[in-house]
Amino acid sequence: MSTPEEKLGELGLELPPLRRPAGRYRGWTMAGDTLHLAGQGADGHVGRLGADLGVAEGYAAARGAR
């Protein structure tokens, strides 16, 4: 079984360095069985998949999320 880092390498992907925190915030919160994440910005991509972003834009936003 490969590690996530090995799998990314096999796919030719490299993770960018982490961003510096923009303030004091909690990076996650739970509401029932739903996990909400904060601070995982995807530069240039704003909106919700299916409502504001198409599938291709969603893939690009996911790849750009840090």
Distance bins in CASP14 RR format, pairs under 12 A and 6 or more apart:
PFRMAT RR
TARGET T0000
AUTHOR 0000-0000-0000
RMODE 2
METHOD distances of the structure
MODEL  1
1 7 0 0 0 0 1 0 0 0 0 0 0
2 8 0 0 0 0 1 0 0 0 0 0 0
2 9 0 0 0 0 1 0 0 0 0 0 0
2 10 1 0 0 1 0 0 0 0 0 0 0
2 11 0 0 0 0 0 1 0 0 0 0 0
3 9 0 0 0 0 1 0 0 0 0 0 0
3 10 0 0 0 0 0 1 0 0 0 0 0
4 10 0 0 0 0 0 1 0 0 0 0 0
4 11 0 0 0 0 0 1 0 0 0 0 0
4 13 0 0 0 0 0 1 0 0 0 0 0
4 15 0 0 0 0 1 0 0 0 0 0 0
5 11 0 0 0 0 0 1 0 0 0 0 0
5 12 0 0 0 0 0 1 0 0 0 0 0
5 13 0 0 0 0 0 1 0 0 0 0 0
5 14 0 0 0 0 1 0 0 0 0 0 0
5 15 0 0 0 0 1 0 0 0 0 0 0
6 12 0 0 0 0 0 1 0 0 0 0 0
6 13 0 0 0 0 0 1 0 0 0 0 0
7 13 0 0 0 0 1 0 0 0 0 0 0
7 15 0 0 0 0 0 1 0 0 0 0 0
8 14 1 0 0 1 0 0 0 0 0 0 0
8 15 1 0 0 1 0 0 0 0 0 0 0
8 16 0 0 0 0 0 1 0 0 0 0 0
8 63 0 0 0 0 0 1 0 0 0 0 0
9 15 0 0 0 0 1 0 0 0 0 0 0
11 63 0 0 0 0 0 1 0 0 0 0 0
12 63 0 0 0 0 0 1 0 0 0 0 0
13 62 0 0 0 0 0 1 0 0 0 0 0
13 63 1 0 0 1 0 0 0 0 0 0 0
13 64 0 0 0 0 0 1 0 0 0 0 0
14 63 0 0 0 0 0 1 0 0 0 0 0
15 63 0 0 0 0 0 1 0 0 0 0 0
15 64 0 0 0 0 0 1 0 0 0 0 0
15 65 0 0 0 0 0 1 0 0 0 0 0
15 66 0 0 0 0 1 0 0 0 0 0 0
16 41 0 0 0 0 0 1 0 0 0 0 0
16 42 0 0 0 0 0 1 0 0 0 0 0
16 43 0 0 0 0 0 1 0 0 0 0 0
16 63 0 0 0 0 0 1 0 0 0 0 0
16 64 1 0 0 1 0 0 0 0 0 0 0
16 65 0 0 0 0 1 0 0 0 0 0 0
16 66 1 0 1 0 0 0 0 0 0 0 0
17 66 0 0 0 0 1 0 0 0 0 0 0
18 39 0 0 0 0 0 1 0 0 0 0 0
18 40 0 0 0 0 0 1 0 0 0 0 0
18 41 0 0 0 0 0 1 0 0 0 0 0
18 65 0 0 0 0 0 1 0 0 0 0 0
18 66 1 0 0 1 0 0 0 0 0 0 0
19 39 0 0 0 0 1 0 0 0 0 0 0
19 40 0 0 0 0 1 0 0 0 0 0 0
19 41 0 0 0 0 1 0 0 0 0 0 0
19 42 0 0 0 0 0 1 0 0 0 0 0
19 43 0 0 0 0 1 0 0 0 0 0 0
19 64 0 0 0 0 0 1 0 0 0 0 0
19 65 0 0 0 0 0 1 0 0 0 0 0
19 66 1 0 1 0 0 0 0 0 0 0 0
20 39 0 0 0 0 0 1 0 0 0 0 0
20 66 0 0 0 0 0 1 0 0 0 0 0
21 27 0 0 0 0 1 0 0 0 0 0 0
21 38 0 0 0 0 0 1 0 0 0 0 0
21 39 0 0 0 0 1 0 0 0 0 0 0
21 66 0 0 0 0 0 1 0 0 0 0 0
22 38 0 0 0 0 0 1 0 0 0 0 0
22 39 1 0 0 1 0 0 0 0 0 0 0
22 40 0 0 0 0 0 1 0 0 0 0 0
22 41 0 0 0 0 1 0 0 0 0 0 0
22 66 0 0 0 0 0 1 0 0 0 0 0
23 38 0 0 0 0 0 1 0 0 0 0 0
23 39 0 0 0 0 1 0 0 0 0 0 0
24 38 0 0 0 0 0 1 0 0 0 0 0
25 36 0 0 0 0 0 1 0 0 0 0 0
25 37 0 0 0 0 0 1 0 0 0 0 0
25 38 1 0 1 0 0 0 0 0 0 0 0
25 39 1 0 0 1 0 0 0 0 0 0 0
25 40 0 0 0 0 0 1 0 0 0 0 0
26 36 0 0 0 0 1 0 0 0 0 0 0
26 37 0 0 0 0 0 1 0 0 0 0 0
26 38 1 0 0 1 0 0 0 0 0 0 0
26 39 0 0 0 0 1 0 0 0 0 0 0
27 35 0 0 0 0 0 1 0 0 0 0 0
27 36 0 0 0 0 1 0 0 0 0 0 0
27 37 1 0 0 1 0 0 0 0 0 0 0
27 38 1 0 1 0 0 0 0 0 0 0 0
27 39 1 0 0 1 0 0 0 0 0 0 0
27 40 0 0 0 0 1 0 0 0 0 0 0
27 41 0 0 0 0 0 1 0 0 0 0 0
28 34 0 0 0 0 0 1 0 0 0 0 0
28 35 1 0 0 1 0 0 0 0 0 0 0
28 36 1 0 0 1 0 0 0 0 0 0 0
28 37 1 0 1 0 0 0 0 0 0 0 0
28 38 1 0 0 1 0 0 0 0 0 0 0
28 39 0 0 0 0 1 0 0 0 0 0 0
28 40 0 0 0 0 1 0 0 0 0 0 0
29 35 1 0 0 1 0 0 0 0 0 0 0
29 36 1 0 1 0 0 0 0 0 0 0 0
29 37 0 0 0 0 1 0 0 0 0 0 0
29 38 1 0 0 1 0 0 0 0 0 0 0
29 39 0 0 0 0 0 1 0 0 0 0 0
30 36 1 0 0 1 0 0 0 0 0 0 0
30 37 0 0 0 0 0 1 0 0 0 0 0
31 37 0 0 0 0 0 1 0 0 0 0 0
37 65 0 0 0 0 1 0 0 0 0 0 0
37 66 0 0 0 0 0 1 0 0 0 0 0
38 65 0 0 0 0 0 1 0 0 0 0 0
39 65 0 0 0 0 1 0 0 0 0 0 0
39 66 0 0 0 0 1 0 0 0 0 0 0
40 61 0 0 0 0 0 1 0 0 0 0 0
40 62 0 0 0 0 1 0 0 0 0 0 0
40 64 0 0 0 0 1 0 0 0 0 0 0
40 65 1 0 1 0 0 0 0 0 0 0 0
40 66 1 0 0 1 0 0 0 0 0 0 0
41 47 0 0 0 0 0 1 0 0 0 0 0
41 61 0 0 0 0 1 0 0 0 0 0 0
41 62 0 0 0 0 0 1 0 0 0 0 0
41 63 0 0 0 0 0 1 0 0 0 0 0
41 64 1 0 0 1 0 0 0 0 0 0 0
41 65 1 0 1 0 0 0 0 0 0 0 0
41 66 1 0 0 1 0 0 0 0 0 0 0
42 49 0 0 0 0 0 1 0 0 0 0 0
42 53 0 0 0 0 1 0 0 0 0 0 0
42 57 0 0 0 0 1 0 0 0 0 0 0
42 58 0 0 0 0 1 0 0 0 0 0 0
42 59 0 0 0 0 0 1 0 0 0 0 0
42 60 1 0 0 1 0 0 0 0 0 0 0
42 61 1 0 1 0 0 0 0 0 0 0 0
42 62 1 0 0 1 0 0 0 0 0 0 0
42 63 0 0 0 0 1 0 0 0 0 0 0
42 64 1 0 1 0 0 0 0 0 0 0 0
42 65 1 0 1 0 0 0 0 0 0 0 0
42 66 1 0 0 1 0 0 0 0 0 0 0
43 60 0 0 0 0 0 1 0 0 0 0 0
43 61 0 0 0 0 1 0 0 0 0 0 0
43 63 0 0 0 0 0 1 0 0 0 0 0
43 64 1 0 0 1 0 0 0 0 0 0 0
43 65 0 0 0 0 1 0 0 0 0 0 0
43 66 0 0 0 0 1 0 0 0 0 0 0
44 53 0 0 0 0 0 1 0 0 0 0 0
44 57 0 0 0 0 0 1 0 0 0 0 0
44 58 0 0 0 0 0 1 0 0 0 0 0
44 60 0 0 0 0 1 0 0 0 0 0 0
44 61 0 0 0 0 1 0 0 0 0 0 0
44 64 0 0 0 0 1 0 0 0 0 0 0
44 65 0 0 0 0 0 1 0 0 0 0 0
45 52 0 0 0 0 1 0 0 0 0 0 0
45 53 1 0 0 1 0 0 0 0 0 0 0
45 54 0 0 0 0 0 1 0 0 0 0 0
45 56 0 0 0 0 0 1 0 0 0 0 0
45 57 1 0 0 1 0 0 0 0 0 0 0
45 58 1 0 0 1 0 0 0 0 0 0 0
45 59 0 0 0 0 0 1 0 0 0 0 0
45 60 1 0 0 1 0 0 0 0 0 0 0
45 61 1 1 0 0 0 0 0 0 0 0 0
45 62 0 0 0 0 1 0 0 0 0 0 0
45 63 0 0 0 0 1 0 0 0 0 0 0
45 64 1 0 0 1 0 0 0 0 0 0 0
45 65 0 0 0 0 1 0 0 0 0 0 0
45 66 0 0 0 0 0 1 0 0 0 0 0
46 52 1 0 0 1 0 0 0 0 0 0 0
46 53 0 0 0 0 1 0 0 0 0 0 0
46 57 0 0 0 0 0 1 0 0 0 0 0
46 58 0 0 0 0 0 1 0 0 0 0 0
46 61 0 0 0 0 1 0 0 0 0 0 0
47 53 1 0 1 0 0 0 0 0 0 0 0
47 54 0 0 0 0 1 0 0 0 0 0 0
47 57 0 0 0 0 1 0 0 0 0 0 0
47 58 0 0 0 0 1 0 0 0 0 0 0
47 61 0 0 0 0 1 0 0 0 0 0 0
48 54 0 0 0 0 1 0 0 0 0 0 0
48 57 0 0 0 0 0 1 0 0 0 0 0
48 58 0 0 0 0 1 0 0 0 0 0 0
48 61 0 0 0 0 0 1 0 0 0 0 0
49 55 1 0 0 1 0 0 0 0 0 0 0
49 56 0 0 0 0 0 1 0 0 0 0 0
49 57 1 0 0 1 0 0 0 0 0 0 0
49 58 1 0 1 0 0 0 0 0 0 0 0
49 59 0 0 0 0 1 0 0 0 0 0 0
49 60 0 0 0 0 0 1 0 0 0 0 0
49 61 1 0 0 1 0 0 0 0 0 0 0
49 62 0 0 0 0 1 0 0 0 0 0 0
50 56 0 0 0 0 0 1 0 0 0 0 0
50 57 0 0 0 0 1 0 0 0 0 0 0
50 58 0 0 0 0 1 0 0 0 0 0 0
50 61 0 0 0 0 0 1 0 0 0 0 0
51 57 0 0 0 0 0 1 0 0 0 0 0
51 58 0 0 0 0 0 1 0 0 0 0 0
52 58 0 0 0 0 1 0 0 0 0 0 0
52 61 0 0 0 0 0 1 0 0 0 0 0
53 59 0 0 0 0 1 0 0 0 0 0 0
53 60 0 0 0 0 1 0 0 0 0 0 0
53 61 1 0 0 1 0 0 0 0 0 0 0
53 62 0 0 0 0 0 1 0 0 0 0 0
54 60 0 0 0 0 1 0 0 0 0 0 0
54 61 0 0 0 0 1 0 0 0 0 0 0
54 62 0 0 0 0 0 1 0 0 0 0 0
55 61 0 0 0 0 0 1 0 0 0 0 0
55 62 0 0 0 0 0 1 0 0 0 0 0
56 62 0 0 0 0 0 1 0 0 0 0 0
56 63 0 0 0 0 0 1 0 0 0 0 0
57 63 0 0 0 0 0 1 0 0 0 0 0
57 64 0 0 0 0 0 1 0 0 0 0 0
58 64 0 0 0 0 1 0 0 0 0 0 0
58 65 0 0 0 0 1 0 0 0 0 0 0
59 65 0 0 0 0 0 1 0 0 0 0 0
END
